[in-house]
Amino acid sequence: MKTQYKPYYRALKKPQILELPKIPIISIKGEGNPNTNPLFESHISALYQLSYGFRMSYRNQPIEGYYTYTVGPLEGFWSTNTGLEYTQDKDTLTYEIFIVQPDFVTEQIFLEYQQKLQSKNDYIKEVEFKYIEEGLCGQILHIGSFDSEPESVAKLEQHLNQEGYKFVNDSHHEIYLSDFRRVTEDKYKTLIRYKIEKV
């Protein structure tokens, strides 16, 4: 996926401004503290079970147009139900987590696999297929714990202001580039992205 959508995953520690195309995803929505809410892990599992279903389809009946690829990283759109974007009260968080899909995965293919795999996870039936088109965005690579993200966001916002841009809204997009099982929290790599517009 990182090869097919190379600009989409380009991660630099300095702020970037870029225009992004329409991309197919599968997603699921929820709310609450991802560290304590057991639904969050179930939602992640549902996304990966479907994604690997598409990826391994070549073993039985390959999807039309199939090509070998690597399943993309977990991503998410985050906001809060209080209007405060970064808050210590993680119970107020709302999210839509998702995984980008190769272009041969269509809505019809998704529905077929959703029906086929839903017995594996009760939450697969809550997953949606859709396209996102973020358009003009600003982004920055954050290295460190999620709690220290506001430091990187401040750098991004300062750069955007200097270039004559501003955030469109308070919700933001995160792409998790690290394998959390293999790195410590201080080395987490998270690509943070905001929709932006000219002032």
N, C-alpha and C positions, 0 to 999 in steps of 0.2 A: 504493500500500500504506500509506503514511504517513497518508493520509486515512481509509481503511477501519479501520485499527487505531491511531487517533490516540493513545489513552492509552499504548499499548504503546511508542510511539516518543517520548513526551514527555521531552525532555532538559533538565534543569536542573542548574546547577553546585552547587546545594545538595542535600543528601540528600533522597530521597523514599521514602515507604512506599506501596505500591500493591498491589492485587489484580488478577491478570491472568487472562483467560479462556483457554479451549482454542483453539489456533490450528494450522492445517495448515502443515507445512513439508516441504521435501525436504532430506535431509541425507546426509553422508558422513563416515566416521570415519578417523582416521589418528593418527600419532605422529611425534615428532621435531621438529627445529628448523625452523619455517616459513620462516626466512630462507635456509636452505641445502638443504632437502629439496625436490627437483624435483617430488615427488608432490603437494606442497601446492598448487602452481599448477595441476597437472592436475586436482586435486579441485575447485578453485574453478571452473575452466573447465567441468567437467561440470555443476556446479550452474547456472551461467549459461546454458549451452546448452539445458538443459531449461526453465529459467525463461523464456527468450526464445522457446522453442518454444511454450509456453502463451500468452505475451503476443501473439505474431504469428499465432496460429491463425486470426484473423478473415480473413486474406488468402486462405485456401483453404477450410477448413471450420471455422467458428467452433464452439468448445466450447459446449455447451448452458449457458445462463445467463451467457454471456460479457458482460463490460462492460470498458470502457477503464480501464486502470490503469497505474501505473508499477512496474516490477520493483523489489522491495525491496532494501535493502542486505545485504551479507554479514554473517553473525553467527556466533558460535561459543561452544560450551561448552568450557572449558579446565580441565585439571587436570594432574597429573604422575604418573608411575609410581613416585615416591619418597615421596609423601605431603607433599612440600613444595610449596605452591602457587606461590609466587613464588621463582624460583631463577635464578641466572645460567647454569645448565646447561640450555639450551633443548633439548638432545637428549633430555631426560627428559619433555618435554611430550607430553600426549595431547589430542586434540581431536575434536570433532564440529562441523563447520562446516555451516551451513545457510542457506536463504533462505525466508522466510515466503511462503506462496502465497495467492492469493485464494480465497474459499470455494467457487467453482465447480470448482476443481481437486480431484477425488476420487481415491481410490486407483485406480479403474478407468481414469480419464483418464491418471493418471501412468504406469500400466503400458503403456498404448497408446503414449504418447510416448517412454517409455524404450525400447521395442522399435523404434520408428520412427527414433530418433536415435542409437542406440548405436554405429552405424558411424562416427560423427563423433568419438567419444572412448571409448577402452577403459574408462574409469572410470565412464561413465554406468551401466553394469550394477551398480556398487557403491552407487549412490545409493538411498536408501530414502525412501518416503513415510510420514509419521507425523503424529501430533498431539502437541503439547506443551501442558501445563497447569501453568504454574509456580506459580500461586496467589499466596500472600502473598510479596512481594519487597521488598527494599530496593535502591535504585539511585542512582547519581551520574554526572554527566557529567564525564569526564576530558578535559582538553585538554593535549596534549603527547605525548611519545614513550611507547611501550609500556613502556619500562624504568622510567618514573617513575610508573606506575600505583599502586604500593603507597602513595604519598602520598595519593591520592584514596580508596583503600580504607580507609586509617586514619581519614580524616574520616567516611566512611560508617559504619564500625564504631563510632566514638565516639558518633555521633548515635543509632544503633540502641540502643546500651547505655543511653543516657540515656532513651530512650523505652520501655525494657523489652523489647527484642528481641535476638536473636542469630542468627548465621549457622547454617543447618541443616547445611551441610557445607563443605568447602574448595573445591569446584569453583565456577567462576563463569561468567557469561554476558557476552559482549562483543558490542556492536552497533557496526559501523564506519560512522559517519555522514559521513566525509570521503571525497572522491575523492583517493586517494593520488597520482594522477598530477598533481594540480593544486595541492596544498598541501605546505608543508614539514613535516618531522616535528614541529616545535615547535607546529604548529597542528592536528595530528590531533585529531579529536573522536571519542571512544569512550564509549559508554554502558555502564557497568559495573553488572551486576545480580547479586544473590545471593538465593537462597531464604532466608526467615527464619521464625522462630517466636517466640512469646512465651516469655520466660524463666520 
